[in-house]
Each structure stands twice: as C-alpha cells, then as structure tokens.
Amino acid sequence: MITQIAGKLVEKNPTHVVIDCNGVGYFLNISLYTFEQIPNEEFLKLYTHLQVREDAHTLYGFYTQPEREVFRKLISVSGIGASTARLMFSSLSPEEIIQAIAQADVDTIKSIKGIGAKTAQRVIIDLKDKITQVETSLEKLTFKDNTHKEEALSALETLGYTKKQAEKVVAKIVKQTPDASVESIIKLALKNL
C-alpha cells in the first residue's frame, strides 16, 4: 500500500494535486481542507490512502496523518464513500467533524451536501465510540499515538489476551498517558490484565 508520496509539486488544484516522484507523476485527489494547508513550495509530502476497486485505483492525499485517520474512519461507515468523505473535509475541518460526531450533532453532519438525516445518524452511531477514544484536538490526535496503541494491542493479542480485554485496558492507559511508548503501554497493561 502507498502510505505517503513526497516529491516536486507539478500541479495544484482545489480537487487534486500532481506530485512528480522520480519522474512518475502521481495524481492525488484532495479535499479543500488539504488544498488550503498546502504551502506554495516546490517540494510537497502528502499522506495517502489508496482505494482499490474493480474499475479504478484511486489515490487520496492528506496534508496530515490525523486527517487521513479520520477519513479512514468515515469511509468505514456504510453509506459513506471516499467521495462523500472528501466532500465532508471540503465543508468542515477534521476537528469540526470529530466534535460533531463526539457531540452527536446531526445537524452539522447533515449540513454537508449529499448527507441526509439517516446517514448523519449512522455516522454518529458507528463512530461515536471510536471518536470518544480520540482527543478532539488534532494536536493530540497523532498517528504516533494511534500506532503505539495498535502495536501494543497486537503484542497483547500475541501474548494470548483477547482483543476485547486488551482494548479496554490499553484505551485507559493511552487516555491517562497519551505520550506513553509501546513498551510502557504493554508493561502497564500486563499489570492490569
């Protein structure tokens, strides 16, 4: 999977960019939020999500890793495709989306073109538990923290603990000490399991 692309910025539009990476031009679909974040410099690095379908392989670009994480959570919801999720980022910032989900604000989500009341409610129901584990500030929502949590969970499962048991304990540890290393999370979890 392509996780990031760095290279020369060849083309910049509100809906897409083209990045030249060693002679190969990559077309990345972006949101208006990402477009506004991209500096007017020659070199650009974007985090990516590759969507593979029968008829197309589509790359989506994100200026920050947390934006990509929220995008991935959104497309996991039934009825929300990549285009709709991208449209959500063009209408709201990732922070506003997280806050709307955490506060069960149906009207804010429904205000996005193409999302009705039922879809907005489904987004809240499906993601509320996942979002409440995440801080509502993007400064605190870092990919590093998510990676540490996932690595710790994986290690605990390998050690024979059930995913449900481990998730509960690890979520509590990460909430209390968000900067904890993988080793620290595992050690604390083993004491509490």
C-alpha positions as a Markdown table, in Angstrom:
| # | Residue | x | y | z |
|---|---|---|---|---|
| 1 | Met | 0.0 | 0.0 | 0.0 |
| 2 | Ile | 1.2 | 3.5 | -0.7 |
| 3 | Thr | 1.3 | 5.4 | 2.6 |
| 4 | Gln | 2.9 | 8.7 | 1.5 |
| 5 | Ile | 4.3 | 10.5 | -1.5 |
| 6 | Ala | 7.0 | 13.1 | -1.5 |
| 7 | Gly | 8.3 | 15.0 | -4.5 |
| 8 | Lys | 8.0 | 18.0 | -6.7 |
| 9 | Leu | 4.6 | 19.7 | -6.8 |
| 10 | Val | 3.7 | 19.9 | -10.5 |
| 11 | Glu | 0.0 | 20.8 | -10.4 |
| 12 | Lys | -2.2 | 22.2 | -7.6 |
| 13 | Asn | -6.0 | 22.5 | -7.8 |
| 14 | Pro | -8.7 | 22.6 | -5.2 |
| 15 | Thr | -9.7 | 19.0 | -6.0 |
| 16 | His | -6.3 | 17.4 | -6.9 |
| 17 | Val | -2.6 | 17.7 | -7.0 |
| 18 | Val | 0.1 | 16.1 | -9.2 |
| 19 | Ile | 3.4 | 15.2 | -7.5 |
| 20 | Asp | 6.4 | 14.2 | -9.5 |
| 21 | Cys | 8.3 | 11.5 | -7.7 |
| 22 | Asn | 11.4 | 10.5 | -9.6 |
| 23 | Gly | 9.9 | 11.1 | -13.0 |
| 24 | Val | 6.5 | 9.5 | -12.2 |
| 25 | Gly | 3.6 | 11.9 | -11.8 |
| 26 | Tyr | 1.1 | 10.8 | -9.1 |
| 27 | Phe | -2.5 | 12.2 | -9.3 |
| 28 | Leu | -3.9 | 12.6 | -5.8 |
| 29 | Asn | -7.5 | 13.6 | -5.0 |
| 30 | Ile | -7.5 | 16.1 | -2.2 |
| 31 | Ser | -10.1 | 17.9 | -0.1 |
| 32 | Leu | -10.5 | 21.7 | 0.1 |
| 33 | Tyr | -9.1 | 21.4 | 3.7 |
| 34 | Thr | -5.8 | 19.8 | 2.4 |
| 35 | Phe | -5.7 | 22.3 | -0.5 |
| 36 | Glu | -5.7 | 25.2 | 2.0 |
| 37 | Gln | -2.9 | 23.6 | 4.1 |
| 38 | Ile | -0.5 | 23.0 | 1.2 |
| 39 | Pro | 2.2 | 25.7 | 1.1 |
| 40 | Asn | 3.3 | 27.2 | -2.2 |
| 41 | Glu | 6.6 | 25.4 | -2.3 |
| 42 | Glu | 8.2 | 23.2 | -4.9 |
| 43 | Phe | 8.6 | 20.1 | -2.6 |
| 44 | Leu | 5.5 | 18.5 | -1.1 |
| 45 | Lys | 4.8 | 15.5 | 1.0 |
| 46 | Leu | 1.3 | 14.1 | 1.4 |
| 47 | Tyr | 0.0 | 11.1 | 3.3 |
| 48 | Thr | -2.1 | 8.9 | 1.1 |
| 49 | His | -4.9 | 6.4 | 1.1 |
| 50 | Leu | -5.2 | 4.0 | -1.9 |
| 51 | Gln | -8.7 | 2.9 | -2.8 |
| 52 | Val | -8.7 | -0.2 | -5.0 |
| 53 | Arg | -11.9 | -1.0 | -6.9 |
| 54 | Glu | -12.7 | -3.2 | -9.8 |
| 55 | Asp | -12.6 | -0.3 | -12.2 |
| 56 | Ala | -10.1 | 2.0 | -10.7 |
| 57 | His | -7.2 | 2.6 | -8.3 |
| 58 | Thr | -7.6 | 6.0 | -6.7 |
| 59 | Leu | -5.1 | 7.8 | -4.5 |
| 60 | Tyr | -6.3 | 10.3 | -1.9 |
| 61 | Gly | -3.9 | 12.8 | -0.4 |
| 62 | Phe | -3.9 | 14.4 | 3.0 |
| 63 | Tyr | -1.7 | 17.1 | 4.5 |
| 64 | Thr | -1.6 | 15.5 | 7.9 |
| 65 | Gln | -1.8 | 11.9 | 9.2 |
| 66 | Pro | -4.7 | 12.7 | 11.6 |
| 67 | Glu | -6.8 | 13.9 | 8.7 |
| 68 | Arg | -6.1 | 10.6 | 6.9 |
| 69 | Glu | -7.1 | 8.7 | 10.1 |
| 70 | Val | -10.5 | 10.5 | 10.3 |
| 71 | Phe | -11.0 | 9.9 | 6.6 |
| 72 | Arg | -10.5 | 6.1 | 7.1 |
| 73 | Lys | -12.9 | 6.1 | 10.0 |
| 74 | Leu | -15.5 | 7.9 | 7.9 |
| 75 | Ile | -15.3 | 5.5 | 4.9 |
| 76 | Ser | -15.7 | 2.5 | 7.2 |
| 77 | Val | -19.3 | 3.7 | 7.8 |
| 78 | Ser | -21.9 | 2.2 | 5.5 |
| 79 | Gly | -23.2 | 4.8 | 3.0 |
| 80 | Ile | -20.1 | 7.0 | 3.2 |
| 81 | Gly | -17.8 | 6.5 | 0.3 |
| 82 | Ala | -14.5 | 8.1 | -0.4 |
| 83 | Ser | -16.1 | 10.9 | -2.4 |
| 84 | Thr | -18.5 | 11.8 | 0.4 |
| 85 | Ala | -15.8 | 11.7 | 3.0 |
| 86 | Arg | -13.7 | 14.0 | 0.8 |
| 87 | Leu | -16.7 | 16.3 | 0.5 |
| 88 | Met | -17.0 | 16.3 | 4.3 |
| 89 | Phe | -13.4 | 17.6 | 4.6 |
| 90 | Ser | -14.2 | 20.3 | 2.0 |
| 91 | Ser | -17.1 | 21.5 | 4.1 |
| 92 | Leu | -15.7 | 21.0 | 7.6 |
| 93 | Ser | -12.3 | 20.7 | 9.2 |
| 94 | Pro | -11.3 | 17.4 | 10.8 |
| 95 | Glu | -11.7 | 19.0 | 14.2 |
| 96 | Glu | -15.2 | 20.1 | 13.4 |
| 97 | Ile | -16.1 | 16.6 | 12.1 |
| 98 | Ile | -14.7 | 15.0 | 15.3 |
| 99 | Gln | -16.6 | 17.4 | 17.5 |
| 100 | Ala | -19.8 | 16.9 | 15.6 |
| 101 | Ile | -19.6 | 13.1 | 16.0 |
| 102 | Ala | -18.5 | 13.3 | 19.6 |
| 103 | Gln | -21.4 | 15.7 | 20.5 |
| 104 | Ala | -23.9 | 13.8 | 18.3 |
| 105 | Asp | -24.5 | 16.9 | 16.3 |
| 106 | Val | -26.7 | 15.5 | 13.5 |
| 107 | Asp | -27.4 | 19.0 | 12.0 |
| 108 | Thr | -23.7 | 19.8 | 11.4 |
| 109 | Ile | -23.1 | 16.5 | 9.6 |
| 110 | Lys | -26.4 | 16.8 | 7.8 |
| 111 | Ser | -25.4 | 20.2 | 6.5 |
| 112 | Ile | -22.9 | 18.6 | 4.2 |
| 113 | Lys | -24.2 | 18.1 | 0.6 |
| 114 | Gly | -25.4 | 14.6 | -0.1 |
| 115 | Ile | -25.7 | 13.5 | 3.6 |
| 116 | Gly | -29.3 | 13.1 | 4.9 |
| 117 | Ala | -30.5 | 12.6 | 8.4 |
| 118 | Lys | -30.3 | 8.8 | 8.4 |
| 119 | Thr | -26.7 | 8.8 | 7.1 |
| 120 | Ala | -25.7 | 11.5 | 9.6 |
| 121 | Gln | -27.2 | 9.4 | 12.4 |
| 122 | Arg | -25.3 | 6.3 | 11.1 |
| 123 | Val | -22.0 | 8.2 | 11.1 |
| 124 | Ile | -22.6 | 9.2 | 14.7 |
| 125 | Ile | -23.7 | 5.8 | 15.9 |
| 126 | Asp | -20.9 | 3.9 | 14.1 |
| 127 | Leu | -18.1 | 6.3 | 15.1 |
| 128 | Lys | -19.0 | 7.9 | 18.4 |
| 129 | Asp | -17.2 | 5.2 | 20.4 |
| 130 | Lys | -14.2 | 5.3 | 18.2 |
| 131 | Ile | -14.1 | 9.1 | 18.2 |
| 132 | Thr | -14.5 | 9.4 | 22.0 |
| 133 | Gln | -11.3 | 7.5 | 22.4 |
| 134 | Val | -9.6 | 10.2 | 20.3 |
| 135 | Glu | -9.0 | 13.7 | 21.6 |
| 136 | Thr | -11.0 | 16.3 | 19.9 |
| 137 | Ser | -7.9 | 18.4 | 19.2 |
| 138 | Leu | -5.8 | 17.4 | 16.2 |
| 139 | Glu | -2.6 | 18.3 | 18.1 |
| 140 | Lys | -3.4 | 15.4 | 20.4 |
| 141 | Leu | -4.7 | 13.2 | 17.6 |
| 142 | Thr | -1.3 | 12.0 | 16.3 |
| 143 | Phe | -0.6 | 9.0 | 14.2 |
| 144 | Lys | 2.2 | 8.1 | 16.5 |
| 145 | Asp | -0.2 | 7.6 | 19.4 |
| 146 | Asn | -2.5 | 5.5 | 17.3 |
| 147 | Thr | 0.4 | 3.4 | 16.1 |
| 148 | His | 1.7 | 2.9 | 19.7 |
| 149 | Lys | -1.8 | 1.8 | 20.8 |
| 150 | Glu | -2.2 | -0.6 | 17.8 |
| 151 | Glu | 1.3 | -2.1 | 18.3 |
| 152 | Ala | 0.6 | -2.6 | 22.0 |
| 153 | Leu | -2.8 | -4.3 | 21.2 |
| 154 | Ser | -1.2 | -6.5 | 18.7 |
| 155 | Ala | 1.5 | -7.6 | 21.1 |
| 156 | Leu | -1.0 | -8.3 | 23.9 |
| 157 | Glu | -3.1 | -10.4 | 21.5 |
| 158 | Thr | 0.1 | -12.3 | 20.5 |
| 159 | Leu | 0.6 | -12.9 | 24.2 |
| 160 | Gly | -2.8 | -14.6 | 24.4 |
| 161 | Tyr | -5.1 | -11.9 | 25.7 |
| 162 | Thr | -8.4 | -11.4 | 23.9 |
| 163 | Lys | -8.8 | -8.2 | 21.8 |
| 164 | Lys | -11.7 | -7.0 | 23.9 |
| 165 | Gln | -9.8 | -7.4 | 27.2 |
| 166 | Ala | -6.7 | -5.7 | 25.8 |
| 167 | Glu | -8.6 | -2.8 | 24.1 |
| 168 | Lys | -10.3 | -1.8 | 27.3 |
| 169 | Val | -7.1 | -1.7 | 29.4 |
| 170 | Val | -4.9 | -0.1 | 26.6 |
| 171 | Ala | -7.5 | 2.6 | 25.9 |
| 172 | Lys | -7.5 | 3.6 | 29.6 |
| 173 | Ile | -3.6 | 3.7 | 29.6 |
| 174 | Val | -3.4 | 5.8 | 26.4 |
| 175 | Lys | -6.1 | 8.2 | 27.8 |
| 176 | Gln | -4.1 | 8.7 | 31.1 |
| 177 | Thr | -0.7 | 8.9 | 29.4 |
| 178 | Pro | -1.0 | 9.8 | 25.7 |
| 179 | Asp | 2.8 | 10.0 | 25.2 |
| 180 | Ala | 3.5 | 6.5 | 26.5 |
| 181 | Ser | 5.8 | 4.4 | 24.4 |
| 182 | Val | 4.7 | 1.0 | 23.1 |
| 183 | Glu | 6.8 | -0.7 | 25.8 |
| 184 | Ser | 5.3 | 1.4 | 28.6 |
| 185 | Ile | 1.7 | 0.6 | 27.4 |
| 186 | Ile | 2.4 | -3.1 | 27.3 |
| 187 | Lys | 4.0 | -3.2 | 30.7 |
| 188 | Leu | 1.2 | -1.2 | 32.3 |
| 189 | Ala | -1.4 | -3.3 | 30.5 |
| 190 | Leu | 0.2 | -6.6 | 31.7 |
| 191 | Lys | 0.0 | -5.3 | 35.3 |
| 192 | Asn | -3.7 | -4.5 | 34.8 |
| 193 | Leu | -4.8 | -7.6 | 32.9 |
